[in-house]
Amino acid sequence: MESGAVLTGLQPNSSLCSSRHSSASPPLLLRSHFSSSPYSLKLQKQQISFASSSSCQLLSPVVRRNATLSDTYSETVELADIDWDNLGFGFLPTDYMYVMRCPQGGNFSRGELQRFGNIELNPSAGVLNYGQGLFEGLKAYRKEDGNILLFRPEENASRMRLGAERMCMPSPTVEQFVDAIKATVLANKRWIPPAGKGSLYIRPLLMGSGAVLGLAPAPEYTFLIYVSPVGNYFKQEGVAPINLIVEHELHRAAPGGTGGVKTIGNYAAVLKAQSAAKAKGYSDVLYLDCVHKRYLEEVSSCNIFVVKGNVISTPAIKGTILPGITRKSIIDTARSQGFQVEERLVTVDELLDADEVFCTGTAVVVSPVGSITYLGKRVAYADGGVGVVSQKLYSVLTRLQMGLTEDKMGWTVELS
C-alpha cells in the first residue's frame, strides 16, 4: 500500500501477523487513541500451538514492527461467543471495517481500519442515485494450527478493476486491495470460525460516494471492506442438493450490458423472480439468455455446470455471465481430476438430459442441484441427492481452501 493503513480504535495488546508463504504484508500505522468495542460479547479462549516462523506487527501503545516469532510458540486466540455449530449465512456485525477514499482527480492512497458502524453518504451520492457501485466476495478460513487462509484474493482484485473500468470508476491496485483484505481479516481475527465450523465472509465495496446531480461519474469514490462469520449459504448441513426453477420470462442480463461485471444493480434485478421462486418452495432461479431463451446463463448469484458422463459443460463467458472465481477454480480442479471441461453454449435440453448439475460461487462453493423445473416439468438428478462429481469437486476444493491438503495450485494466501 502506498501510504500504509491507519488503524483506529484498536484495543491495546492486539497482534496482527501476516505472511504469504515467506512474505509479510506492510506494517500498519497506529493512531494514538484506543476505543472499546461497541458490542457486548463474551469471549472464548482457545489455546492454539503454532510451529512456524513468520514476521508480524504487534499493535499496542508502542508499535513493534517486523518482530520475529520463535519457531515454536503458543498464542491464546480469543473467539467471539457464537454458537459456531449453528452458524448460518447471515450478517453478524464484527469489530472493524476498512475504508479508503479516492478524491476527484486523485488516486486511492491511504486507507484505515475503523470501528465497524454506519457510514455517512450525501443523498446525491453517485451510488445512491445512479447505482455506480461494485462489490466482491471472498472468504477466510481458520486452519487447524490457527493460521488463516485466504483464497485467491488477487483474482477478486483483478475482477474489481475490470468492473470499475466498465462502470467508469477508479479502483485500488491489486496490491492495495490484497493488503486491505489482510488488514481487515487480521483485525477481525476473533470472528473467524474454528476450523471446520464455517468461514469469515469478506465483502469489499467500491462506490461512487461523491455528490452528483446530473448523470455523470461521481467526483469521489470510497473503497470499503467489512466481514461477517458465516456457515452454509443454503439452509442445509454440508453439501445438500438445491431445487431450481428455470425462469423463461424475466432475464438477468443482456448482450452489451453489465451482466459480466459484479455491479450492484445486477443483483437487485433478480430479486423479483427469486422471491417468487422461493415462495413456491424452490431454492433459486436459473436464467436463460434473453435472445434465444434456450441457452443457460447463470443462477441468481452462482454459475451453473452440467455433467454428462466424463464431460462437464458450463456456459462460456461472453459478457452476460459473471466470471466467477470459484467457477474458474472448479474448471481447473475438474481438469486436474481427469474430467473434460467445455466452456460453450449449453441448451436447456442438455440441462434436462444431464447426469448431474451443480452450481458454484463464493458463498456456496459447490452446490449440487437435486432437481430442475422447466415449464412445469421437473427433472431430478442423482435421485434427488448429491452426485458423485459434485461431491468429489466440492471435497477437493474445500479441503484446499481450508488447508487440509497441499496447495499445488498456489491459490491460497496464509496469514498467521
N, C-alpha and C positions, 0 to 999 in steps of 0.2 A: 504494500500500500504506500502511496506517495508520501503521505504525512503521518501514517500510523493511525491508530484508533484511539479515541479518548474514552476511558471507562468512567462512568458517572455512577455514584451511589453504591459502589461495591463495598460489602462489609469487609472489615479487616481480616487478615489471615486467610483469605481465599487463595487458591492456587490455580493457575492456568498453565498447562503444559501441552505442547503440540508438536507433532512430527509427521512427515510423510516419508516413510521408510527411514532415511537417515537425516532428513532435513527438518528444520524447525521453522515455525512461522515467525514473522517480525514481531518485536516486542510491542506491547501496548503501552500507551501513555496513561497515566493515572491522575485524575483530579484529586485535589487535596481533601475533599469532604466525603463523608460516608453517610448513607441513609439506610434505615431499616426497610425490610420488605413490607409492601402493603398487604401481604396476605398472612393470615394467621394459620400456620401449618406446623404440625408436629413433624419431627424428623426421625427417620430410621437410620441407624448407623450400621454400615456394612463394612466389615474388615476384608480388604482385598489385598492380596500379595502380588507384587509385580516382579518380574525377572527380566528387566531390560534397563538399558541406559539411554537417556534422552536429554534434551535440552529444554528448559522450561523457564517461564517468567513467573515469579511469585509476587502476587499483587497484595500488598499490605501497605501500612503507612509509609514504610521505607521500601522502595521498589528494588528488587534484586532481579537483574536480567541475566539470562544465559547461565543460570545456576545449574551445575552438573549434578545429576542424581546418581546415587551409588548403584551398583549393578543389581543389588537385591535390597528391596525396602518394602515397608508396609505403609499403606495410606488408608485412613478412615474416610470413606465416602458417605456423605450424608444424603439420604434419599428422601424425597417428599413423601408424606404419609398418604399413599394412594393404594387402593385395592388393585394391585398390579395384575392379579389373576382375572379380574373382570373389567379390564380396560377396554373401552370401546373406541370407535373412531369419532371423537367429538372434541371440541375445543376446550382446553383447560389453560387458564392464564398461568404463565410462568414468571420468572424474575426479571429478565432483561430482553430488550429488543435493540436492534442495531439500526442506526439512522445515518444516512449520508445524503448530502444535497448537492445539486449542480445549479449554480446561478446562471442567469441569462448570459449567453456568450462564453461561458466557462466550461470547466470540466469537473467531474467528480474527483474530489481530492481528499477530504478529511472526514472520516466517519467517527461515530461514537456509540458506545453502548449506554443505553438509558434504561431506567426502570420501566418495565412494561406498563403501558397505560394508554389512554385515549390520545389521539393526535388532533391537532387543530388544522383545519383547512378553510381557505377562503371559499364562500359559496360559489364564486366564479371560477374555481379551480378547473383546469382542463379535464381532469379525470372525472369530475362530477358532472360537467356539462356535455362533454363530447366523448367520454369513455376512453380517454387517452391513458391507457394503463396496461401493464403486463404482469403476470405472476409466474413463479416457478414452484416446483415441489420436489423435495428430496428428503432423505431420511438419514438419521444417525443411529447406529446400533451399539449397544454395550456388549463387549466380548466377555468371555468367562474370566479373563485375567483383569477385567476392569477397564482396559483400554477401549477407545471408541473408534468406530469405523464409519467413514462417510463413503457413499457410493457414487463415483463419477461426478463430483461437483463441477469439474471443468466443463462437462457436457451441458449442464444447466446454464453455466455462464455463457457459453457459446450460443446456446439457443436463445437466451435472453437478448444477446447482442443482435442476432438476426431479426428477432421480433421487434426490437427497438428501431432498427433501420426501416422496417415496414411501417411502423407507427410514427415515424418522424420524431424519435426521441433519442437523446444521448443515453449512453449506457456505461456502467462501470466496466473497467477492463476485466479480463478473465482473472488476473491476479487479485484485483481488488475484490471481486466477487467471492473468490475462494477464501481469501483471508478474512473477509467479513463473516462468512459461514463458520469458519473455525472459531473465531472470537465469540460468536453468538452461542454456538453449541457448548463451548467450554464454560461460558458464563452461566449457562443453564444446566450444568452437568448433573445436578441432583434430580433433574426431571427426566433423565434418560432411564427408561425401564431396565430392570435387571435382565441379564442375558436370557433370551427366550421368552420374555414377557411382553414384548412389543418393541416400539421404536420411538425416537423423537422425530416428529414430522417438522420439517423446516420449510417455511413459506417466505421466500423473497418476493417483494413487490417493487415495481418501478412505475411511478405515476407522474402525470403532469400536475404538479401541485401549485404552480403559479396561476394567477388570475388572468383569465382571457374571456372577453365577451363575444367578439366575432369569431367565426370558425377559423381557427389557426392553431399551430402548435403552441403549447404553453410556454411561458417565458422562464419557468423554473421547474426543476424535477427533483423528486425525492425517491431514494432507494431505501427500502426498509425491510428488515428481516424479523420475523417473530417465529416462535416454536411452540409445539404442544406435544405432550406424550400421547401416543395412540396405540390402539390394538387393531383388530381387523376392520377393514372398510365395510364389508357386508356383515350382517349380524349372525355370523356362524363361527363355530370354532374351527381354526385351522383352514385347510383347503376344502371348501364346501361348494357344491355347484350352485350357480345362479340361473334364473329363468328370465329370458329376454323376449321382448316383442319387437318385431320389425316395424318401424314407422314408415309408411308409404305416402303420407301427405305432407307432413312438416319436414323441413330439411335443416341440417346443422350448418352447412356451408355451401358456397357456390364458387365455380371457377373464377379466378381473378380477385377473390375476396381475401379474408383474413383467416380462413379455416386452418391454414398451415402454421400459424403462429399462436402463441399462448396469450392472446389478448383477452381481457376480462369479459368483453361483450359476447364472445363465443359461448360462454357458459350460461349466461342469463337466457340465451336463446333456446336452450334445451329444456328449461325448467317446465314449460307447459306440457310438452309430450312426456317428460319424465314423471311429472306429478300424476298425470292421467294413467300412466302405466302402473305406477305403484299403487294407485287406488284400486286397480284391478288385480293386484296381487303379484305383479311382475317385479323383478329386481331392478331392471333398467331397460333402456331403449337402444336398439341398433338402427342406425340411419343408413339410407341408400343415397346414391348420387342423385342430384337434383335434375340432371339432364335426361338420362335414360330410365331412371328409377328401377334399376335392376342390378347395379353393382354395389357391393358393400363399401361403406366408408368407415365409420367407427361407432363405438358406443358413446354415450354422453361424455365420458371422461376417460375412456380406455380404447386401446387399439384391439383389433379382432384378428384371430388366427383360425384357420380351418385345416383340419388334419384328414388326410386320405391316404391310408397305407403308410409309407415312409416319407410322404411328401407333406410339408407344412406350407400353406399358402397364406399370404396376408396382402391386403390392398397396398399397392405401390404409393409412395409419397409423390403427389403431383399438385400440391398447393391447396388442397381442400382437407387434407388429413394431417393431424399433428404428428411430427416426427418424434415419437415417444422414445425416451432414453431407455426405459425398460423394454420397449419393443426392439430397439437396436441391440440390446444386450441379449434378449431371448433369441434373436436371429443368430447371433454369433455362438451362443451357447448350444442351440439346437444343431448347428452345423458341426460343432466340436463333438457332439454326441452321435454323429453319423446320419442325421436327418438331412434330406434335401429341402431347402427352403426357397420358395419362389415369391418374389415381390411383383405383383401384377394385378390386373383387373380380376376380381373374384365375383362371380354372379351369385345371386340369391339361390339359384337352383343348386349350385355346388354346395352352398351352406346347408341346404336341406338334405343333401346326399352324403354329408361328411361322416367320418367315423367319430371324430371328436371336434369340439370347438372350445376355444378358450380366449380370454381377454388378458391384456397386460396393461399395467400402469404403475406409477409410483405408489399409489395408495394400496392397490390390490396385489401388486407384484404379478402373480399369475392367478387368474380366477377361472376355473372350469365352468363351462356352460352346461347346465343339466337339460335345458330344453329351449327351443326357439319356436315362437308362434308367429306365423305369417299368413295374413288374410284368413284368419280363423283356423288354420291348420297348425297343429302342434307336433313337433318332432323332438323326440328325446334322444339323448346321447349317453352311451355307457350305462344304460338302464337307469338314467337319472342320477348316476353317481359321478365319481371322479375318474376321468380317463387315465390310462397308463401314461400317455405322453404328457398330459398336463401335470400329473403328479411328479414325473421324472424331472421335467424342466423346472418346476417350482422348487423341488428339493435341491437341485444342482445350484440354482441361482441364489436362493435364500441362504444356503449353507455358506456360499462365498460371501454374501453380504454381511453375514453375522460372524465371519472369521472362523468358521468351523472347518473349512478346507483351504488349501493353499490357493492364493490368488495368482494364477498363472497368466491372467489377462492384464494384470496391472491396473485394475479398476478401482481398488479401494484406497482410501486415504486414512491413515491411522493417526489418532490423537491420543495422547496419554496424560 
